[in-house]
Amino acid sequence: AKGQHAKIVLLACLFTLSVALGNMSLQHIPVSTNQIVSSTTPIFTALLSMACLGRYQSNEQFASLLPIVAGVVVSCRSSVSSRGAMSDGILLCFLSTLLRALKSVVQESILDGGRSMDSLSLLYHMAPLSACLLIILVPFEASWDAIVSASRQSPTLVYGLALNALLAVVVNLCNLLVTQFS
C-alpha cells in the first residue's frame, strides 16, 4: 500500500506538471501547434513503456507512428524561428507531452500492478491531490485578482469553470479506463 500510495502521489504530480507546462506553452505558441506537438504522446508512451515496464510494441506499431513524427518535425520546423518565444513554447509543450506519457506509464503500472486498483478508485485517490497541486500553481499562471474580476464581469464564467472541472474528471476517468482495459 505504501508503494502504491507513492505511485499515486507521483501520478498526481506528473498530471499537474503536464497541465501547467501545457498551459505555459500556450503563452508562446498557438493552440494548433500545441495540438500538433501533443500528437507525439503515443510515441513517448511506447518508448517509456518499453524503458520502464519492459513492454515492447510491434515493429508495425512503431512504423505507424513514423508519419506522426515526420508531420510534427515538418510542422515545428516551419513554425519555429531560430530564436524567440516560439522555441520556448514548443520545448514546454514537448516537456508537457513527455510528462503526460510518463503519467500513462505510471498509471498503467498502478492499474496492472500485483494488487491492482480499479480506475475509479485511482481517480478517487489522485483527484484531490491533483486539485490541491493545481490550486497551488494558479498564482504562478494567473493572478487571483484577474480571476475574481473576470468572474464578476461574466458570472457565467464560474459555471463554465465548474463544467470544465467536471469534464476534466470525466476525461481522466475515460483515460484511466482505456489504460486499464488496454
OpenMM code with the backbone's topology and positions (N, CA, C; nanometers):
from openmm import Vec3, app, unit

residues = "ALA LYS GLY GLN HIS ALA LYS ILE VAL LEU LEU ALA CYS LEU PHE THR LEU SER VAL ALA LEU GLY ASN MET SER LEU GLN HIS ILE PRO VAL SER THR ASN GLN ILE VAL SER SER THR THR PRO ILE PHE THR ALA LEU LEU SER MET ALA CYS LEU GLY ARG TYR GLN SER ASN GLU GLN PHE ALA SER LEU LEU PRO ILE VAL ALA GLY VAL VAL VAL SER CYS ARG SER SER VAL SER SER ARG GLY ALA MET SER ASP GLY ILE LEU LEU CYS PHE LEU SER THR LEU LEU ARG ALA LEU LYS SER VAL VAL GLN GLU SER ILE LEU ASP GLY GLY ARG SER MET ASP SER LEU SER LEU LEU TYR HIS MET ALA PRO LEU SER ALA CYS LEU LEU ILE ILE LEU VAL PRO PHE GLU ALA SER TRP ASP ALA ILE VAL SER ALA SER ARG GLN SER PRO THR LEU VAL TYR GLY LEU ALA LEU ASN ALA LEU LEU ALA VAL VAL VAL ASN LEU CYS ASN LEU LEU VAL THR GLN PHE SER".split()
positions = [
    Vec3(0.0824, -0.1200, 0.0000),
    Vec3(0.0000, 0.0000, 0.0000),
    Vec3(0.0862, 0.1255, 0.0000),
    Vec3(0.2014, 0.1188, 0.0716),
    Vec3(0.2886, 0.2364, 0.0782),
    Vec3(0.3491, 0.2679, -0.0580),
    Vec3(0.3924, 0.1646, -0.1298),
    Vec3(0.4477, 0.1841, -0.2635),
    Vec3(0.3424, 0.2338, -0.3612),
    Vec3(0.2206, 0.1830, -0.3445),
    Vec3(0.1118, 0.2261, -0.4318),
    Vec3(0.0749, 0.3717, -0.4024),
    Vec3(0.0784, 0.4104, -0.2764),
    Vec3(0.0499, 0.5493, -0.2394),
    Vec3(0.1541, 0.6432, -0.3011),
    Vec3(0.2795, 0.6024, -0.2990),
    Vec3(0.3853, 0.6844, -0.3591),
    Vec3(0.3630, 0.6992, -0.5096),
    Vec3(0.3174, 0.5922, -0.5744),
    Vec3(0.2887, 0.5991, -0.7177),
    Vec3(0.1710, 0.6918, -0.7465),
    Vec3(0.0719, 0.6933, -0.6580),
    Vec3(-0.0434, 0.7824, -0.6761),
    Vec3(0.0001, 0.9277, -0.6619),
    Vec3(0.0874, 0.9546, -0.5642),
    Vec3(0.1410, 1.0907, -0.5473),
    Vec3(0.2214, 1.1297, -0.6712),
    Vec3(0.3045, 1.0384, -0.7203),
    Vec3(0.3812, 1.0648, -0.8420),
    Vec3(0.2879, 1.0919, -0.9596),
    Vec3(0.1835, 1.0132, -0.9724),
    Vec3(0.0862, 1.0298, -1.0801),
    Vec3(0.0211, 1.1683, -1.0738),
    Vec3(-0.0192, 1.2098, -0.9549),
    Vec3(-0.0803, 1.3421, -0.9383),
    Vec3(0.0181, 1.4533, -0.9734),
    Vec3(0.1430, 1.4377, -0.9327),
    Vec3(0.2448, 1.5387, -0.9648),
    Vec3(0.2716, 1.5452, -1.1148),
    Vec3(0.2808, 1.4296, -1.1795),
    Vec3(0.3025, 1.4269, -1.3245),
    Vec3(0.1866, 1.4927, -1.3978),
    Vec3(0.0650, 1.4610, -1.3554),
    Vec3(-0.0528, 1.5215, -1.4168),
    Vec3(-0.0493, 1.6733, -1.4011),
    Vec3(-0.0241, 1.7194, -1.2804),
    Vec3(-0.0234, 1.8628, -1.2518),
    Vec3(0.0842, 1.9346, -1.3327),
    Vec3(0.2043, 1.8797, -1.3342),
    Vec3(0.3120, 1.9436, -1.4104),
    Vec3(0.2840, 1.9431, -1.5599),
    Vec3(0.2246, 1.8352, -1.6104),
    Vec3(0.1953, 1.8313, -1.7542),
    Vec3(0.0912, 1.9366, -1.7898),
    Vec3(-0.0091, 1.9559, -1.7050),
    Vec3(-0.1101, 2.0593, -1.7292),
    Vec3(-0.0461, 2.1980, -1.7228),
    Vec3(0.0354, 2.2204, -1.6193),
    Vec3(0.0990, 2.3521, -1.6022),
    Vec3(0.1915, 2.3851, -1.7197),
    Vec3(0.2738, 2.2904, -1.7601),
    Vec3(0.3649, 2.3153, -1.8721),
    Vec3(0.2890, 2.3348, -2.0028),
    Vec3(0.1815, 2.2576, -2.0209),
    Vec3(0.0986, 2.2755, -2.1401),
    Vec3(0.0373, 2.4145, -2.1450),
    Vec3(-0.0122, 2.4616, -2.0314),
    Vec3(-0.0691, 2.5966, -2.0253),
    Vec3(0.0371, 2.7032, -2.0475),
    Vec3(0.1550, 2.6822, -1.9903),
    Vec3(0.2634, 2.7785, -2.0097),
    Vec3(0.3055, 2.7846, -2.1563),
    Vec3(0.3029, 2.6704, -2.2238),
    Vec3(0.3422, 2.6693, -2.3651),
    Vec3(0.2471, 2.7525, -2.4500),
    Vec3(0.1203, 2.7582, -2.4075),
    Vec3(0.0203, 2.8338, -2.4837),
    Vec3(0.0434, 2.9841, -2.4782),
    Vec3(0.1301, 3.0290, -2.3896),
    Vec3(0.1670, 3.1704, -2.3866),
    Vec3(0.2626, 3.2042, -2.5004),
    Vec3(0.3234, 3.1017, -2.5615),
    Vec3(0.4260, 3.1240, -2.6642),
    Vec3(0.3914, 3.0671, -2.8010),
    Vec3(0.3015, 2.9693, -2.8038),
    Vec3(0.2677, 2.9049, -2.9306),
    Vec3(0.1159, 2.9005, -2.9477),
    Vec3(0.0702, 2.8926, -3.0720),
    Vec3(-0.0743, 2.8804, -3.0944),
    Vec3(-0.1264, 2.7426, -3.0507),
    Vec3(-0.2550, 2.7356, -3.0256),
    Vec3(-0.3178, 2.6101, -2.9841),
    Vec3(-0.2930, 2.5015, -3.0887),
    Vec3(-0.2961, 2.5378, -3.2164),
    Vec3(-0.2759, 2.4378, -3.3217),
    Vec3(-0.1383, 2.3727, -3.3113),
    Vec3(-0.0357, 2.4514, -3.2826),
    Vec3(0.0995, 2.3962, -3.2670),
    Vec3(0.1051, 2.3082, -3.1425),
    Vec3(0.0390, 2.3509, -3.0368),
    Vec3(0.0328, 2.2721, -2.9148),
    Vec3(-0.0302, 2.1359, -2.9437),
    Vec3(-0.1381, 2.1337, -3.0205),
    Vec3(-0.2052, 2.0086, -3.0534),
    Vec3(-0.1173, 1.9194, -3.1408),
    Vec3(-0.0440, 1.9802, -3.2324),
    Vec3(0.0452, 1.9026, -3.3195),
    Vec3(0.1536, 1.8350, -3.2368),
    Vec3(0.2172, 1.9117, -3.1483),
    Vec3(0.3223, 1.8549, -3.0639),
    Vec3(0.2639, 1.7483, -2.9709),
    Vec3(0.1453, 1.7728, -2.9191),
    Vec3(0.0818, 1.6767, -2.8281),
    Vec3(0.0494, 1.5437, -2.8969),
    Vec3(0.0413, 1.5452, -3.0290),
    Vec3(0.0124, 1.4207, -3.1011),
    Vec3(0.1267, 1.3199, -3.0908),
    Vec3(0.2415, 1.3625, -3.0351),
    Vec3(0.3533, 1.2696, -3.0164),
    Vec3(0.3407, 1.1886, -2.8876),
    Vec3(0.2351, 1.2103, -2.8111),
    Vec3(0.2178, 1.1378, -2.6844),
    Vec3(0.2275, 0.9859, -2.7020),
    Vec3(0.1634, 0.9252, -2.8041),
    Vec3(0.1766, 0.7788, -2.8176),
    Vec3(0.3201, 0.7322, -2.8391),
    Vec3(0.3998, 0.8121, -2.9059),
    Vec3(0.5396, 0.7740, -2.9291),
    Vec3(0.6149, 0.7712, -2.7971),
    Vec3(0.6019, 0.8795, -2.7206),
    Vec3(0.6682, 0.8850, -2.5908),
    Vec3(0.6166, 0.7747, -2.4984),
    Vec3(0.4869, 0.7488, -2.5033),
    Vec3(0.4282, 0.6449, -2.4182),
    Vec3(0.4866, 0.5083, -2.4532),
    Vec3(0.4972, 0.4775, -2.5815),
    Vec3(0.5528, 0.3487, -2.6238),
    Vec3(0.6979, 0.3348, -2.5797),
    Vec3(0.7767, 0.4407, -2.5980),
    Vec3(0.9183, 0.4350, -2.5599),
    Vec3(0.9362, 0.4240, -2.4086),
    Vec3(0.8570, 0.5009, -2.3335),
    Vec3(0.8671, 0.4950, -2.1876),
    Vec3(0.8137, 0.3629, -2.1324),
    Vec3(0.7112, 0.3090, -2.1952),
    Vec3(0.6580, 0.1795, -2.1537),
    Vec3(0.7631, 0.0707, -2.1744),
    Vec3(0.8371, 0.0825, -2.2830),
    Vec3(0.9443, -0.0114, -2.3112),
    Vec3(1.0559, 0.0028, -2.2067),
    Vec3(1.0942, 0.1279, -2.1776),
    Vec3(1.2044, 0.1528, -2.0851),
    Vec3(1.1675, 0.1212, -1.9403),
    Vec3(1.0472, 0.1577, -1.8984),
    Vec3(1.0089, 0.1455, -1.7571),
    Vec3(0.9409, 0.0135, -1.7228),
    Vec3(0.8594, -0.0370, -1.8139),
    Vec3(0.7806, -0.1567, -1.7833),
    Vec3(0.8267, -0.2804, -1.8596),
    Vec3(0.9197, -0.2602, -1.9543),
    Vec3(0.9652, -0.3730, -2.0343),
    Vec3(0.8620, -0.4230, -2.1328),
    Vec3(0.7663, -0.3374, -2.1677),
    Vec3(0.6613, -0.3755, -2.2628),
    Vec3(0.7001, -0.3241, -2.4014),
    Vec3(0.7109, -0.4162, -2.4928),
    Vec3(0.7546, -0.3810, -2.6274),
    Vec3(0.6371, -0.3748, -2.7233),
    Vec3(0.6446, -0.2801, -2.8132),
    Vec3(0.5441, -0.2653, -2.9181),
    Vec3(0.5970, -0.3374, -3.0422),
    Vec3(0.5068, -0.3727, -3.1307),
    Vec3(0.5489, -0.4398, -3.2539),
    Vec3(0.6132, -0.3386, -3.3484),
    Vec3(0.6886, -0.3905, -3.4431),
    Vec3(0.7511, -0.3036, -3.5441),
    Vec3(0.6448, -0.2293, -3.6239),
    Vec3(0.5318, -0.2948, -3.6477),
    Vec3(0.4231, -0.2303, -3.7217),
    Vec3(0.3671, -0.1106, -3.6443),
    Vec3(0.3569, -0.1264, -3.5130),
    Vec3(0.3068, -0.0153, -3.4313),
    Vec3(0.4032, 0.1028, -3.4349),
    Vec3(0.5321, 0.0741, -3.4236),
    Vec3(0.6301, 0.1827, -3.4322),
    Vec3(0.6299, 0.2456, -3.5714),
    Vec3(0.6173, 0.1626, -3.6746),
    Vec3(0.6140, 0.2152, -3.8116),
    Vec3(0.4928, 0.3058, -3.8327),
    Vec3(0.3817, 0.2738, -3.7678),
    Vec3(0.2615, 0.3565, -3.7831),
    Vec3(0.2778, 0.4933, -3.7186),
    Vec3(0.3738, 0.5052, -3.6283),
    Vec3(0.3982, 0.6335, -3.5616),
    Vec3(0.4929, 0.7240, -3.6410),
    Vec3(0.5628, 0.6679, -3.7377),
    Vec3(0.6582, 0.7476, -3.8157),
    Vec3(0.5944, 0.8661, -3.8895),
    Vec3(0.4771, 0.8499, -3.9513),
    Vec3(0.4153, 0.9673, -4.0156),
    Vec3(0.3842, 1.0801, -3.9164),
    Vec3(0.3507, 1.0427, -3.7934),
    Vec3(0.3248, 1.1445, -3.6911),
    Vec3(0.4528, 1.2212, -3.6618),
    Vec3(0.5627, 1.1467, -3.6435),
    Vec3(0.6913, 1.2107, -3.6161),
    Vec3(0.7295, 1.3030, -3.7305),
    Vec3(0.7162, 1.2553, -3.8525),
    Vec3(0.7519, 1.3364, -3.9693),
    Vec3(0.6664, 1.4630, -3.9759),
    Vec3(0.5376, 1.4489, -3.9522),
    Vec3(0.4480, 1.5650, -3.9551),
    Vec3(0.4809, 1.6665, -3.8475),
    Vec3(0.5137, 1.6188, -3.7277),
    Vec3(0.5493, 1.7093, -3.6183),
    Vec3(0.6802, 1.7815, -3.6493),
    Vec3(0.7776, 1.7087, -3.7012),
    Vec3(0.9058, 1.7707, -3.7357),
    Vec3(0.8868, 1.8792, -3.8408),
    Vec3(0.8126, 1.8494, -3.9467),
    Vec3(0.7886, 1.9476, -4.0533),
    Vec3(0.7129, 2.0678, -3.9981),
    Vec3(0.6111, 2.0422, -3.9216),
    Vec3(0.5289, 2.1500, -3.8676),
    Vec3(0.6080, 2.2398, -3.7726),
    Vec3(0.6813, 2.1786, -3.6818),
    Vec3(0.7583, 2.2572, -3.5846),
    Vec3(0.8729, 2.3321, -3.6518),
    Vec3(0.9357, 2.2682, -3.7467),
    Vec3(1.0489, 2.3328, -3.8156),
    Vec3(1.0016, 2.4563, -3.8919),
    Vec3(0.8840, 2.4474, -3.9515),
    Vec3(0.8358, 2.5607, -4.0291),
    Vec3(0.7811, 2.6728, -3.9410),
    Vec3(0.7423, 2.6399, -3.8176),
    Vec3(0.6832, 2.7434, -3.7332),
    Vec3(0.7791, 2.8028, -3.6308),
    Vec3(0.8946, 2.7406, -3.6118),
    Vec3(0.9887, 2.7895, -3.5113),
    Vec3(1.0917, 2.8807, -3.5756),
    Vec3(1.1073, 2.9950, -3.5163),
    Vec3(1.2163, 3.0824, -3.5594),
    Vec3(1.3425, 3.0347, -3.4895),
    Vec3(1.4569, 3.0769, -3.5360),
    Vec3(1.5813, 3.0299, -3.4773),
    Vec3(1.5971, 3.0780, -3.3338),
    Vec3(1.5289, 3.1805, -3.2971),
    Vec3(1.5324, 3.2296, -3.1602),
    Vec3(1.3907, 3.2707, -3.1222),
    Vec3(1.3701, 3.2991, -2.9980),
    Vec3(1.2433, 3.3564, -2.9595),
    Vec3(1.1525, 3.2646, -2.8812),
    Vec3(1.0362, 3.3189, -2.8528),
    Vec3(0.9400, 3.2533, -2.7653),
    Vec3(0.8817, 3.1275, -2.8264),
    Vec3(0.8722, 3.1218, -2.9585),
    Vec3(0.8130, 3.0050, -3.0235),
    Vec3(0.8902, 2.8781, -2.9853),
    Vec3(1.0239, 2.8856, -2.9857),
    Vec3(1.1061, 2.7702, -2.9480),
    Vec3(1.0805, 2.7313, -2.8032),
    Vec3(1.0705, 2.8302, -2.7158),
    Vec3(1.0428, 2.8024, -2.5747),
    Vec3(0.9069, 2.7353, -2.5590),
    Vec3(0.8078, 2.7826, -2.6319),
    Vec3(0.6742, 2.7256, -2.6245),
    Vec3(0.6709, 2.5813, -2.6704),
    Vec3(0.7419, 2.5526, -2.7781),
    Vec3(0.7453, 2.4149, -2.8287),
    Vec3(0.8195, 2.3241, -2.7308),
    Vec3(0.9276, 2.3749, -2.6718),
    Vec3(1.0008, 2.2965, -2.5717),
    Vec3(0.9111, 2.2662, -2.4515),
    Vec3(0.8388, 2.3664, -2.4025),
    Vec3(0.7463, 2.3453, -2.2908),
    Vec3(0.6382, 2.2440, -2.3280),
    Vec3(0.5895, 2.2527, -2.4501),
    Vec3(0.4858, 2.1605, -2.4955),
    Vec3(0.5403, 2.0177, -2.5047),
    Vec3(0.6633, 2.0015, -2.5539),
    Vec3(0.7234, 1.8677, -2.5583),
    Vec3(0.7433, 1.8118, -2.4177),
    Vec3(0.7857, 1.8970, -2.3238),
    Vec3(0.8006, 1.8514, -2.1854),
    Vec3(0.6657, 1.8095, -2.1273),
    Vec3(0.5620, 1.8864, -2.1563),
    Vec3(0.4267, 1.8517, -2.1121),
    Vec3(0.3840, 1.7175, -2.1705),
    Vec3(0.4123, 1.6981, -2.2972),
    Vec3(0.3766, 1.5735, -2.3655),
    Vec3(0.4538, 1.4553, -2.3068),
    Vec3(0.5807, 1.4748, -2.2798),
    Vec3(0.6628, 1.3698, -2.2197),
    Vec3(0.6089, 1.3329, -2.0808),
    Vec3(0.5718, 1.4330, -2.0017),
    Vec3(0.5161, 1.4058, -1.8694),
    Vec3(0.3807, 1.3355, -1.8785),
    Vec3(0.3011, 1.3722, -1.9788),
    Vec3(0.1718, 1.3063, -1.9992),
    Vec3(0.1930, 1.1585, -2.0327),
    Vec3(0.2934, 1.1301, -2.1149),
    Vec3(0.3244, 0.9912, -2.1492),
    Vec3(0.3746, 0.9151, -2.0265),
    Vec3(0.4592, 0.9795, -1.9477),
    Vec3(0.5093, 0.9162, -1.8259),
    Vec3(0.3947, 0.8904, -1.7280),
    Vec3(0.2994, 0.9823, -1.7232),
    Vec3(0.1799, 0.9639, -1.6397),
    Vec3(0.1047, 0.8373, -1.6834),
    Vec3(0.0918, 0.8165, -1.8129),
    Vec3(0.0229, 0.6975, -1.8640),
    Vec3(0.0961, 0.5697, -1.8235),
    Vec3(0.2283, 0.5736, -1.8249),
    Vec3(0.3067, 0.4556, -1.7878),
    Vec3(0.2914, 0.4267, -1.6383),
    Vec3(0.2988, 0.5309, -1.5556),
    Vec3(0.2808, 0.5125, -1.4109),
    Vec3(0.1394, 0.4622, -1.3825),
    Vec3(0.0434, 0.5208, -1.4514),
    Vec3(-0.0967, 0.4808, -1.4378),
    Vec3(-0.1132, 0.3327, -1.4718),
    Vec3(-0.0499, 0.2910, -1.5802),
    Vec3(-0.0571, 0.1515, -1.6226),
    Vec3(0.0041, 0.0595, -1.5175),
    Vec3(0.1153, 0.1034, -1.4569),
    Vec3(0.1788, 0.0192, -1.3549),
    Vec3(0.0915, 0.0080, -1.2303),
    Vec3(0.0154, 0.1127, -1.1982),
    Vec3(-0.0754, 0.1060, -1.0836),
    Vec3(-0.1938, 0.0159, -1.1150),
    Vec3(-0.2515, 0.0335, -1.2331),
    Vec3(-0.3713, -0.0431, -1.2692),
    Vec3(-0.3411, -0.1900, -1.2963),
    Vec3(-0.2186, -0.2196, -1.3414),
    Vec3(-0.1822, -0.3584, -1.3729),
    Vec3(-0.0932, -0.4211, -1.2673),
    Vec3(-0.0656, -0.3477, -1.1587),
    Vec3(0.0254, -0.3966, -1.0554),
    Vec3(-0.0262, -0.5214, -0.9871),
    Vec3(0.0573, -0.5784, -0.9018),
    Vec3(0.0218, -0.7006, -0.8306),
    Vec3(-0.1096, -0.6867, -0.7553),
    Vec3(-0.1249, -0.5779, -0.6829),
    Vec3(-0.2518, -0.5516, -0.6149),
    Vec3(-0.3185, -0.4379, -0.6900),
    Vec3(-0.3720, -0.4725, -0.8040),
    Vec3(-0.4236, -0.3688, -0.8932),
    Vec3(-0.5410, -0.2951, -0.8324),
    Vec3(-0.5554, -0.1744, -0.8779),
    Vec3(-0.6610, -0.0864, -0.8335),
    Vec3(-0.7480, -0.0584, -0.9550),
    Vec3(-0.8773, -0.0421, -0.9334),
    Vec3(-0.9628, -0.0107, -1.0469),
    Vec3(-0.9531, 0.1394, -1.0787),
    Vec3(-0.9956, 0.1753, -1.1984),
    Vec3(-0.9815, 0.3120, -1.2483),
    Vec3(-1.0499, 0.4147, -1.1609),
    Vec3(-1.1687, 0.3838, -1.1166),
    Vec3(-1.2444, 0.4797, -1.0361),
    Vec3(-1.1763, 0.5037, -0.9010),
    Vec3(-1.1232, 0.3997, -0.8409),
    Vec3(-1.0511, 0.4155, -0.7136),
    Vec3(-0.9250, 0.4987, -0.7326),
    Vec3(-0.8558, 0.4740, -0.8421),
    Vec3(-0.7355, 0.5520, -0.8701),
    Vec3(-0.7704, 0.6989, -0.8874),
    Vec3(-0.8746, 0.7269, -0.9621),
    Vec3(-0.9184, 0.8652, -0.9806),
    Vec3(-0.9598, 0.9260, -0.8469),
    Vec3(-1.0286, 0.8495, -0.7640),
    Vec3(-1.0724, 0.8953, -0.6321),
    Vec3(-0.9529, 0.9360, -0.5456),
    Vec3(-0.8456, 0.8592, -0.5515),
    Vec3(-0.7265, 0.8888, -0.4705),
    Vec3(-0.6401, 0.9989, -0.5315),
    Vec3(-0.6352, 1.0056, -0.6636),
    Vec3(-0.5474, 1.1007, -0.7305),
    Vec3(-0.6080, 1.2405, -0.7405),
    Vec3(-0.7391, 1.2497, -0.7629),
    Vec3(-0.8034, 1.3781, -0.7925),
    Vec3(-0.7856, 1.4839, -0.6832),
    Vec3(-0.8069, 1.4534, -0.5555),
    Vec3(-0.7906, 1.5594, -0.4549),
    Vec3(-0.6486, 1.6153, -0.4492),
    Vec3(-0.5509, 1.5276, -0.4593),
    Vec3(-0.4121, 1.5734, -0.4565),
    Vec3(-0.3813, 1.6586, -0.5799),
    Vec3(-0.4270, 1.6141, -0.6959),
    Vec3(-0.4063, 1.6913, -0.8194),
    Vec3(-0.4728, 1.8278, -0.8102),
    Vec3(-0.5934, 1.8314, -0.7555),
    Vec3(-0.6655, 1.9580, -0.7412),
    Vec3(-0.5887, 2.0528, -0.6501),
    Vec3(-0.5376, 2.0019, -0.5397),
    Vec3(-0.4592, 2.0864, -0.4482),
    Vec3(-0.3334, 2.1394, -0.5167),
    Vec3(-0.2647, 2.0532, -0.5879),
    Vec3(-0.1433, 2.0956, -0.6583),
    Vec3(-0.1747, 2.2009, -0.7648),
    Vec3(-0.2841, 2.1808, -0.8378),
    Vec3(-0.3232, 2.2789, -0.9395),
    Vec3(-0.3593, 2.4131, -0.8757),
    Vec3(-0.4277, 2.4096, -0.7621),
    Vec3(-0.4633, 2.5337, -0.6933),
    Vec3(-0.3372, 2.6067, -0.6476),
    Vec3(-0.2374, 2.5318, -0.6027),
    Vec3(-0.1110, 2.5934, -0.5620),
    Vec3(-0.0435, 2.6621, -0.6802),
    Vec3(-0.0554, 2.6037, -0.7986),
    Vec3(0.0106, 2.6593, -0.9178),
    Vec3(-0.0640, 2.7759, -0.9813),
    Vec3(-0.1915, 2.7936, -0.9494),
    Vec3(-0.2709, 2.9002, -1.0122),
    Vec3(-0.2065, 3.0385, -0.9996),
    Vec3(-0.1588, 3.0777, -0.8820),
    Vec3(-0.0996, 3.2126, -0.8730),
    Vec3(0.0217, 3.2330, -0.9636),
    Vec3(0.0890, 3.1252, -1.0001),
    Vec3(0.2040, 3.1381, -1.0891),
    Vec3(0.1621, 3.1599, -1.2340),
    Vec3(0.0409, 3.1182, -1.2673),
    Vec3(-0.0064, 3.1296, -1.4046),
    Vec3(-0.1049, 3.2441, -1.4243),
    Vec3(-0.1708, 3.2851, -1.3208),
    Vec3(-0.2676, 3.3939, -1.3324),
    Vec3(-0.2815, 3.4592, -1.1962),
    Vec3(-0.3229, 3.5828, -1.1961),
    Vec3(-0.3422, 3.6482, -1.0677),
    Vec3(-0.4848, 3.6235, -1.0200),
    Vec3(-0.5005, 3.6099, -0.8901),
    Vec3(-0.6328, 3.5890, -0.8322),
    Vec3(-0.7232, 3.7067, -0.8639),
    Vec3(-0.6650, 3.8284, -0.8648),
    Vec3(-0.7447, 3.9472, -0.8942),
    Vec3(-0.8068, 3.9376, -1.0332),
    Vec3(-0.7292, 3.8896, -1.1281),
    Vec3(-0.7807, 3.8767, -1.2649),
    Vec3(-0.8931, 3.7738, -1.2711),
    Vec3(-0.8795, 3.6660, -1.1958),
    Vec3(-0.9822, 3.5618, -1.1947),
    Vec3(-1.1109, 3.6135, -1.1307),
    Vec3(-1.0973, 3.6813, -1.0160),
    Vec3(-1.2150, 3.7355, -0.9470),
    Vec3(-1.2821, 3.8430, -1.0325),
    Vec3(-1.2005, 3.9296, -1.0931),
    Vec3(-1.2544, 4.0358, -1.1791),
    Vec3(-1.3288, 3.9776, -1.2985),
    Vec3(-1.2713, 3.8775, -1.3612),
    Vec3(-1.3364, 3.8143, -1.4762),
    Vec3(-1.4662, 3.7463, -1.4336),
    Vec3(-1.4681, 3.6861, -1.3146),
    Vec3(-1.5897, 3.6212, -1.2639),
    Vec3(-1.7007, 3.7228, -1.2382),
    Vec3(-1.6630, 3.8404, -1.1901),
    Vec3(-1.7631, 3.9446, -1.1649),
    Vec3(-1.8186, 4.0014, -1.2947),
    Vec3(-1.7322, 4.0152, -1.3955),
    Vec3(-1.7757, 4.0694, -1.5239),
    Vec3(-1.8624, 3.9704, -1.5995),
    Vec3(-1.8341, 3.8435, -1.5825),
    Vec3(-1.9094, 3.7406, -1.6527),
    Vec3(-1.9438, 3.6282, -1.5556),
    Vec3(-2.0601, 3.6384, -1.4905),
    Vec3(-2.0978, 3.5339, -1.3943),
    Vec3(-2.1044, 3.3938, -1.4555),
    Vec3(-2.1280, 3.3860, -1.5845),
    Vec3(-2.1329, 3.2534, -1.6476),
    Vec3(-1.9941, 3.1887, -1.6523),
    Vec3(-1.8893, 3.2678, -1.6307),
    Vec3(-1.7540, 3.2127, -1.6281),
    Vec3(-1.7418, 3.1084, -1.5165),
    Vec3(-1.8023, 3.1353, -1.4026),
    Vec3(-1.7962, 3.0412, -1.2901),
    Vec3(-1.8605, 2.9083, -1.3299),
    Vec3(-1.9746, 2.9153, -1.3987),
    Vec3(-2.0400, 2.7920, -1.4453),
    Vec3(-1.9534, 2.7207, -1.5492),
    Vec3(-1.8905, 2.7979, -1.6350),
    Vec3(-1.8010, 2.7398, -1.7351),
    Vec3(-1.6827, 2.6706, -1.6710),
    Vec3(-1.6259, 2.7321, -1.5665),
    Vec3(-1.5134, 2.6707, -1.4965),
    Vec3(-1.5569, 2.5428, -1.4244),
    Vec3(-1.6762, 2.5459, -1.3662),
    Vec3(-1.7283, 2.4258, -1.2995),
    Vec3(-1.7515, 2.3137, -1.4006),
    Vec3(-1.8079, 2.3489, -1.5163),
    Vec3(-1.8289, 2.2495, -1.6217),
    Vec3(-1.6949, 2.1958, -1.6713),
    Vec3(-1.5971, 2.2838, -1.6849),
    Vec3(-1.4635, 2.2434, -1.7274),
    Vec3(-1.4039, 2.1434, -1.6277),
    Vec3(-1.4204, 2.1700, -1.4980),
    Vec3(-1.3690, 2.0786, -1.3957),
    Vec3(-1.4385, 1.9428, -1.4048),
    Vec3(-1.5692, 1.9441, -1.4241),
    Vec3(-1.6442, 1.8196, -1.4380),
    Vec3(-1.5970, 1.7412, -1.5604),
    Vec3(-1.5787, 1.8110, -1.6714),
    Vec3(-1.5306, 1.7443, -1.7925),
    Vec3(-1.3894, 1.6886, -1.7732),
    Vec3(-1.3072, 1.7586, -1.6970),
    Vec3(-1.1712, 1.7089, -1.6692),
    Vec3(-1.1771, 1.5771, -1.5935),
    Vec3(-1.2681, 1.5666, -1.4977),
    Vec3(-1.2841, 1.4417, -1.4231),
    Vec3(-1.3288, 1.3299, -1.5174),
    Vec3(-1.4241, 1.3592, -1.6052),
    Vec3(-1.4738, 1.2592, -1.6997),
    Vec3(-1.3632, 1.2152, -1.7955),
    Vec3(-1.2856, 1.3109, -1.8467),
    Vec3(-1.1753, 1.2778, -1.9381),
    Vec3(-1.0720, 1.1914, -1.8671),
    Vec3(-1.0372, 1.2265, -1.7436),
    Vec3(-0.9398, 1.1465, -1.6701),
    Vec3(-0.9930, 1.0069, -1.6399),
    Vec3(-1.1200, 0.9975, -1.6071),
    Vec3(-1.1791, 0.8659, -1.5828),
    Vec3(-1.1744, 0.7815, -1.7102),
    Vec3(-1.2088, 0.8409, -1.8232),
    Vec3(-1.2021, 0.7686, -1.9516),
    Vec3(-1.0592, 0.7255, -1.9816),
    Vec3(-0.9631, 0.8154, -1.9562),
    Vec3(-0.8224, 0.7836, -1.9783),
    Vec3(-0.7809, 0.6647, -1.8905),
    Vec3(-0.8212, 0.6666, -1.7643),
    Vec3(-0.7885, 0.5567, -1.6747),
    Vec3(-0.8529, 0.4253, -1.7198),
    Vec3(-0.9787, 0.4331, -1.7652),
    Vec3(-1.0470, 0.3123, -1.8126),
    Vec3(-0.9800, 0.2552, -1.9373),
    Vec3(-0.9405, 0.3424, -2.0294),
    Vec3(-0.8721, 0.2964, -2.1500),
    Vec3(-0.7408, 0.2293, -2.1124),
    Vec3(-0.6658, 0.2902, -2.0205),
    Vec3(-0.5392, 0.2308, -1.9777),
    Vec3(-0.5623, 0.0965, -1.9101),
    Vec3(-0.6643, 0.0887, -1.8263),
    Vec3(-0.6911, -0.0353, -1.7539),
    Vec3(-0.7300, -0.1490, -1.8479),
    Vec3(-0.8082, -0.1190, -1.9516),
    Vec3(-0.8583, -0.2244, -2.0385),
    Vec3(-0.7753, -0.2471, -2.1636),
    Vec3(-0.6647, -0.1736, -2.1784),
    Vec3(-0.5812, -0.1954, -2.2987),
    Vec3(-0.4685, -0.2905, -2.2686),
] * unit.nanometer
topology = app.Topology()
chain = topology.addChain("A")
for resn in residues:
    res = topology.addResidue(resn, chain)
    for name in ("N", "CA", "C"):
        topology.addAtom(name, app.Element.getBySymbol(name[0]), res)
